[in-house]
Amino acid sequence: MKLAELQQIYNSTNDLEIRNNLLERMATLKQTLHDEDNKIKKLKRHAGYQRKCRAKKIKHLQEHQEVIQYDSPGRPSFLIQYPNLHEHIHECIEFGAADKKRRKEVIKVRTIRHLRENLNSKYNEYLSRTTLNNYLLPSRSNTKAAKTHHHPALVANASVSRTEKNEHIDEHYCLASVKGAKQFAALFSTHSVIISQDDKAKVPLGIPAVGRTFQTIQSFQEPVTLPDHDFPVGMQQKLIPSVYLLINPSDTNDTFRNGQLSIFVHPQYHVGTSSSTHMSDLNSLIQDSQFDGILKINGQIKPIWILLVDGGPDENPRHMKNIFQYCKMFCNFDLDYLSVRTHAPGQSAYNPVERSMSTLSQKLAGITLPIDKFGSHLNSQGQVTDLELAMKNFRYAGEALCTLWKRDPIFGKPVIAQYTDQKNSPFDDILFPGSENINESAVPWQWIENHTKICQYSLDIKKCEDSSCCSPKRHEEAAVLLAENDGFLPPVTKGKDGHFLNPLHILEYCDKLKIPGNDAHCPSINADTYERLCCSECDAYFPTLSM
């Protein structure tokens, strides 16, 4: 029924129900007519565009007198525009000429970014990253994504071979230990901080700083290899990046793997890394106002710290030299509780900072840091002859490395990197009660016995109740909870079902008399070994007999 007829019926009736029904039908019909009118206008406009496009193509063909017939559906392949694309891809990644002095080996592997740049600069062939990837062999040929790889060259994306994580009998035990410390920090998130700490692989100077975790491109017929020699230019001519991931438990998810990244680059020759350099780095983080939002609350250092380390000799919480440094840092920062946790040997990849370090390694692909910017400081035997010149060259290379890493954010936050070549021990002036008769660098054993709990893979430090020894606790709620177990987090405990228990649940619900001893449930320590590690007089547990 037409709109005019509906309008005529509407005018001739006085029934309100019929009139309302007619109004609804007329409104619907008007909207339909309006939509159809817009569709017609759109089709006419599209037809006009097509006419103009055809006219433009006809004009272009008449001017250039060139016609290319393409019968298949979809966009024409780039092989029509670049018929030698496959050959050019192979030429970009195959071996080149050997170095004339035979002093180095040309690395043939490259990333997709390098391949794009070479194709564009050498052959004037521009392809986007996704398009170029579609002209390489897929990583798996039996997937749906493999269908997008059109006419691929015999070149594939491959990862440089890496050593798989070694299994360890204590891996689940250590994971439970680290998880328990994180749960404790999450419970008091506003007053705690988690710092994941590790030293990245040394970055050599004067030779390619090739990472081991980035995707590379090379000919499909050749195995993925790297040179087995790099002709080092001298002893200890490398940079050591110490990486710290600062995690704020109050503004992250349950994974605790995202945070603010800070990097301290040390020269290996005259500084290196040790527990003292790590303490100096942590002290620098405290003094840097950029980290106040993570490390401080109300202008004071947060009272609860969780350190996740890789278990190396400069960070291992079992070594006495490191324990001394952690105790001094604990007193200097006036912490209420410090827990240092490590993963099992060979399992450091679980450390949250490793995820960030893989991104840093990728940025080093194809990079060579200069070793003689201001002149050579080495003789023919690779020995340093000019220390002042060496420090200038190291500083230039270190600052260049920091600039490279600071370009792009990680986890949506800027990377803060700085070069430091000063050797200092910020906590040497810390004095402990009873330290007059011992070495200045040591901590009295009586203090360690009253304030620390040393285990195979962890170190916990607390404040005591003696006001002449320790200042008052700054977070009473955490102190009340820990008082259930003499001020410490309970040891890693295995339940009847074979699973490790939540330490917070142990403090709140379990019978305190049934809490096992330290490392009592560690799989690598059997009953006989555990008995040998316990003191025969006081039954105190020590993770090593050397203590």
N, C-alpha and C positions, 0 to 999 in steps of 0.2 A: 504494500500500500504506500502511495506516494505521500510526501510531506504535506502537499496542498490538500489532499483528501482528509488527512488527519486533522489539519487545521480547520477545515470546513465542518467536520463532525464536532470538533471541540466547541465551535461557535454556536452550533445549533442545539446543544444539550445543556440542561441545568443540573444534572445529577453530579454531585461532587465526586463520588467514587469514580465514575466514568471519566470525568475531566482530569482527575489526578492520574489515572492510568494513561490517558492520552498524552498528558504532559511528559510522563516518563518515556513513552515510546517516541515522542517527537525529539526529546533530548538525546536519546540513544541514536536515532536516525541522523540527527544533525552531526553528532560526533563521528559517526561512520562516514558520512559524506565529507567531513573535514579531513579525516585520515586518508580517504581515497584520493582526495584532491592533492594532498601533500605527496602521496606516493606517485601520482601522475607527474607532478612538477619535478620530483626527484629523478624519475625515469627520463623525462625530457632533458633535464640538465646533464644526466649521465650520457645520453645519446649525443648531446652536443659536444661533450668532452671526447667521446669516441671519434666523432667526425673530425675534430681538430687534431686528434692524435694520428688518425689515418692520413690526414692531409700533411701533417708534419713528417711522417715516415715516408710518404710518397715523394715529398720535396727532397728529403735527405737522400733517398735512393736515386732520384734524378740527378742530383748534384754529384754524388760519388760513384754512380753507376756500379754499385756493388750489392749483391743479393746473396744471403746465406740461408740455405734451406735447413730447417730443423724440424723433423717429423715427430720426435718423441715428446710426450707431455712434460710439463715442469720447466724449470729454468734451465737454459743451456749450460752444459758443463764448461768449466774454466779451461778444459783441455782444448776447446774450440778456439778460445781467445789466446791461450798460451799452449801451443801444441808440444813444446819441449819442457813442460813443467816437471815431468818425472825426472828427466835427465838433470835439470837444474837442481832439483831437491837432492839428488845423489851427489852432485858435484859440491854442494854446500856442506855436506856432512862427511864425505869421504876423506881419507888421509890426503894431506897436501905434501909439498916437498919437505924433505928432512931439513933440519936446521943446519946451516952451513958449517958451524963449528961443532956439530954433534954434541952440544952441551945440554940439550933439552929435547924432550919428545913432545910433538904437537898433539894436543888433546883433541880427539875427533868428535867427542860427544858434545851436543849443544842442546839448549832448551828451545822450545817453540818460538820464543821471542827472538832468539838469535837467528833462527832459520828464517823468520819473517823479514828481519832486517837485512840479511844477506840476499834474499830473493829480490827485495825492493832495490837495494843499492847496486847489485851486480847485473841484474837482468830486467830491472824496472817492472817487476811483476808484484803487484800488491794484492794480498789476500788477507782477510781478517783471520784472527786466531782460530775461530770456530771452523771457518771454511778450510783453512790449511789443515786442521786436525782431521777433517773429513777425507782428505786426500792421503792420509797415512793409514797404515793397517790398524784395525781396532785391537784393543787389548784382549777382547774376547769375541770370537767370531760367531758364537751361538746366542748372542743377545739381540734385543730389538735395536739397541743403539748402533749395532754394527751395520744395520741397513742404511744408515745415513752416510757411510763411508763409500763415496762414489769413485770407482776406478782407482783404488789406492796404489801408491808406489810401494816398492818392497822396503819400506821404512816403517818402523813402529816406535811408539812410545814405550820406554822401558825404564825401570828403576835400577839404579846401581845396586848390585848385590850387597846386602847387609847381614851381619851376623844376627841370627835370631836370638831372642831372649833365652838365656839358659834357665832351665828349671832348677828350683832350689827347694829343699825340704821345708824351709822356713818361710816360703813366700806368702802363704796365707796367714801365717802368724804375724808377719810384719805388716801385711795389709790391714789386719784387724787392729794392730797397734796404732797405725797412722789414722785409720778411720775413727778410732776412739778419741784420739786427740782432736780431730776435726769436730766431732760431735760435742766435745766439751767447749771448744771455741764457739760453736754455733749457739750453744745454750746461753752464753754470755757474750753475744755478738757485738754489742756496743762497746765493750771494754776489752776486746781481744783482737788480735791480728795474727794471720797465718802468713809466713814468709817461706816460699819455696826457693831453695838456693842450690846452685850447681855451677861448676866451671865448664864452659863450653870447650870444645876441641881447640887446640892451639892453632892460631892463624899464622902461617909462615909468611915471611917477607921475601920479596924477590922471585918467588915462584908462584904458580897459580894456586889460589886458595879455593880449591874445588871441594864443595860440600859432598856429603854422602846421602842426602835424603831428598834430593830433587829429581824430577823426571828429566830424562835426557833423550836425545834423538840420534839415531845412527842407522847405518844400513842393516837391513833385516838379516842378511847372510852372516854378519859378524857378531860374535858374543859381546855382551856388555862388559867392557874392561876399562881399567884405568892404568896408567903407567905404574910399573912396580918400582920405579925410582924417580926421584925428583931433584937430584943433585943439589942438596942443601948448600947454601952459600956460606954458612958458618954455624958454629955451635950456638944454640940458644937464641937464634935470631927469629924469634916468634913473639906474637902477642897472645896473652891469655885473657880472654873475657870471662869475668865473674858475673853471672846473671842472677838477678833476684826478682822473683815474682811476688808482689805484695798483694795479698788477698784480704779484702775486708769482708768478714763473714756476714755483716748486716746488709750488704747490697749485692749479693751474688746468689746463685742457685745452689742446689745440693751437691753439685759436682766439685765445687771449690777449685776450678781450673782457670778461671778468668780473673784478671787483676791488672795492676799497673806494673809494667816491666821497667826495670832499671839495670843498666849494664855498666860495670867498671872494667876498663881495659887496662891491663898491667903489662909492662914489658917483661919478658921472661929473663932477660940477661941480668939485670941488676935489681929486680924486684921479685918476680915470681909470685907464687901464691902460697899462703900458709894460713894457719888459724888467726895469726895477727892481722894479715891483710883483710880477711873476712870481717874481723871485728872492726877494723878501720872503715870498711865499706858500710857496715851497719850503722856505725857512728855518724858517717856522712849522710846517710839517709835520714837519721833523726834530725840533723841540723838543717836539712833542706826543707824549706817551707812548702815545696810542691807536694810533699807526702804527709803533710799535717792532717789531712782529712782521713788518712788510713791509719797512721801510726799514733795519733794523739787524740785526746778527748778533753775538752775544756782547757786546752793549752798544755796538758801534761801527757807524758808517754802512757799509752794504754798499759794496764797492769798485767795482762795475760798475753804471753807470746808463745806461738807454736812455730818451731823451725823444722822444716822438712829438708833433709840433706841427703846426699847420695852415698854416704858411708865411706868416702875416700879418706886417706890418711890425714888430710888437713881439716876434715869436718867430722870424723867418726866420733860419736859420743862416748866411746869406751876408752879412748886414749887420754892419758892423764894431762898431757900438754893442752889438748883441746878442752878438757874439763876445767882446767885452770882459767882459760880464756872465757868460757861460758859463765863461770862463777863471777868473774870480774865484771863482765857485761851485765849480769843480773843485778849486782850491787850498784853499778854506775847508773843504770836506767831505773833503779828503784822499782823493780818488777815484783808483783805478788807471786807469780808462777811462771816458770819457763820450762817448756817441754821440747826436747830435741828428739826427733824421730827419724829413722832411716829405714829404707827398704832392704830386702835380702840381697846378698851379693848377686850381681848380674841382672837385678830387677830395677835398676835406677830409672828405666824408661817410664815407670809408673809415677815418677816425681812430676807434679803439675808443670814445673818450669820446662820440662823437656818438650812439651807441645809448642811452646813459644820458640825454643831454640831451633826446632826444625825449620821454622819460618826464617830465622836469621841465617841458617845455613843455605837456604835457597837463594838468598840475596848475594851470596858469595860466588855463585856460578859464573865462571869466566872472568873473575876479578883477580888482578895481581897487584898487591900493595908494594910500593917502591921501598927499596932498602937503602938507596944512596941518593936521596933527594938533594942533600947539601954536600955530597961527596962521599966517597967510600971510606968507611971506618974500619975496614978489614984488610988484612994482608993476604998474600997468596995462599996461606994455609987456613984462611977463614978465622983468624984470631983478631980480636978487637985491639986496635992500636991507638985509637983516640976515643976516650970515654965520653968527652964532652960532645964530640961530633956524633957519636952513637946515640946519645940521649936526644939530640936534635932530630936525627933521622927516625928514631923510634916514635918521638912525639908527633912528627908529621904523619907517619903511617897510622898511628893510633887515632889521631883526630880525623883522618880521612875515613877510617873504618867506622868511627862514631857517626860521622856525617852520613855515611851510606845507610846505617841502620836506623837513623832517626827520620829518614824520608817518609816512610809509610807507617801508619798506626797499626797496632796489634790489639785485638779485642776491642777495637773502636777507641783506643786510648793511645796518645803519643808515646813513643819509646824514648826514654831518657837515658842517654849514653854519655859517658865522660871518660877521658883518658887521665890516668893518675900514675905518676912515676915516683911518688914519695913513699919511703918506707918508714912507717911509724907504728907505735903500739899505744893506742889512745887510753888504755886502762892500766898502764904500768904503775900509776900513782895510787891505785886502790890498795888500801891497807885493811887487813883483817885482824880481829883480836887474836893475839898469840902468834903473829907473824914476825916478831922481832928476832927470833932465833932460827929462822929458816931462810931459804933463798927468796929474794924479793919477787921473783917471777912465780913462785909457788903459792899455793893456798894451804893454810893449816889443815891437816887431816881431820882434826876435831870439828872444824867448820864444815868440811865436806860430809862428814858422818852425820851431822845434825841437820843439814839442809838439802842433801841430795839423795836421789834413788837412782843407782846406776844399774842398767840391765844390758843384755846382749845387744839390743838394737835401739836403746833409748836412754835418755838422761833427763830426769825431772829435778827441778830446783824449786824450793819453797822458802818462805819466810818462817822464822821460828817465833815463839811467843816471848822471847827475852827482849825487852825494850832496849837494853844496853847493846844488843847485837844488831837487831833489825828494826827498821821503822815500822809504824803501824800499817796494817794491811789497808789497801785503798779500795778493795771490793769485798765487802763483808759477806755478800750472798755466796760468792764462789768459795770464800774461806770456810763458811759454815758447811757447805756441801762436802768439801775435801776433808774437813775435820773428821768425817766418818771413817777415813782410812789414814789417820795420822798426817793429814795435810797433803797427801799425794793422790793422784789418780790410781785406781786399783790396777794390778797387773793384768795382762791379757789372760782371760779365763775361758776355758772351753766348757760348754754345758754338757748335759747328759746326752743330747742328740748329736754331739760332735761339732756343733757350730760354736763360734766364738761369741761371747755375750757383750752386750752394750755396757761399757763401764759406768755410765750414768745410772742404768738400771741396777747394777750391782750395788752402787752406793745407796740407792733409795730403798731397794726391796730385799736384798740378800742378807743372810746372816753374816755379820762381819767376822765371826770366828771361823767361817768356812771359806773365806777368801784365801786362795793359794798364795804361796810365796812368789817372789819375783822370778820370772822365767821358768816357773814350775811346769808350765804347759808348752814350753818351747820344744818342737819336735826334734831338733838336733841335739838336745841335752837330755841324755837318758838319766835314769835314777842314780846310777853309780857316779856319773860325772857331776850331777847336781850335788850329791853328797860331798864330793871332793871340793866343790866350789863354795861350800858353806863353812864358816868358821866353826871349829870344834869347841870353842869356848862360849861364844855369844850367839852362834847359829846365824850370823849375818851372812848374806849372800853377796858374792863378788863375781862378776862375769868372767874374770880372768884370774889366774893364780898369781900373776905378776903384781897385782894390787896388794 
